[in-house]
Amino acid sequence: MGLCRTHDPTSGRSAESGSAVAGWALACHGVNGIGNPAMGKMMKVTIADFASREVQSKSDSDLTRAITEGKGKMKPVKKLAGEPEDAVAFIRTLKNKKIK
């Protein structure tokens, strides 16, 4: 996957989707951030769609905490290419890209 530099106007931060997010989120959240149904079924969970109202309505600090501390069956992310805030900025860019 190539790097795609995006900018979140609400936070003023940029995110490289290919490095800041894709490396840690790909297996569970998929390439588009909508959730990998096969992984969800295997883990017996519903994997959050990054573009969903539920995810987008969370504060930046809540998303950062989920990334760095984990949430439910999601373990904390130990290796990010950038800062957790860069991953949050990328998640914010998906707000208007609902695929489902």
N, C-alpha and C positions, 0 to 999 in steps of 0.2 A: 504494500500500500504506500502510495506516495504521500508526502507531506502536504497538507492543505492548511495554509495559514488563514485563520478566521479572526474576526474582531467582534467582540460583544460590546455594543454601544452602551449598554446599561452599566457595565462595570469599567469600561475603558481598557479592558485587558484583551490580549490576543491569545489565541491558543492554536497549537499545531495539532490538528486532529490525528495525524499519523504517529505522533510521538507522545503527546501529553495524555492522550486518552486510549487510543487503540490498543496499545501494548497491554494494558491491564484490564480493559473492559471487553475486548474482542470476544473472548470465550463465552461470556455470559450475556453481554448486552448486544453482541453482533456488530457488524460493520456500520450499520446505520443507527445504532443506539436503541433499537426498538425491542430488544430482548431476544434471546435465543430459546425458542420453545423446547427444543430437545434438551438443553441444559436445565431449563426450568423443570421439565418433567422428571429428569434424572434426580434433581435435588429436591423435588416435591415442593417447589415454590413458584410463585409468579414473579418473573424478573421484570423489574421496572423498565418502562419505556422512557428514555430520556426526554422525549418530546411531549410526554403526557402532562396533563394539567397537574396531576399529583406531584410529579417531580419538579415541574417548572414553578409550582407555587411554594416550594420550600425556599428558605432563605439561603444565601450563599454560605453562611456559617453552618447551617444544617447539612448542606451537601458536602462541604469540606469535612465536617465531622464524620459523615458516613464513609467518605473516602479514607480518611486517616485512622478512624477507630473501628470501622466496620458497622454493619447493621444487619440484624437478623442472622441469616446464614452467610451473608457476605463478610468475608474476612477483611481486616484492614489492609490497605494497599501499602506495601513496603517499598516498592520500587516504582517511582514515577520518573519519566524523562524530564519533567518540569516541576513546577510547584503545584500543590493541590488546587490553588486558585486558578491556574491555567486550565486544569481539567474542568472546573466549574464554569469557566468562561466558555469552553467548548460546548458543554451541556446547554448553556444558555442560547447558543447559536441554533440549537435544534428546535427551539420553541415554535417556530412557524413552519416546521418541516415535517409535520405529522404525516406518516406514510400510511398508517392503517386507516 
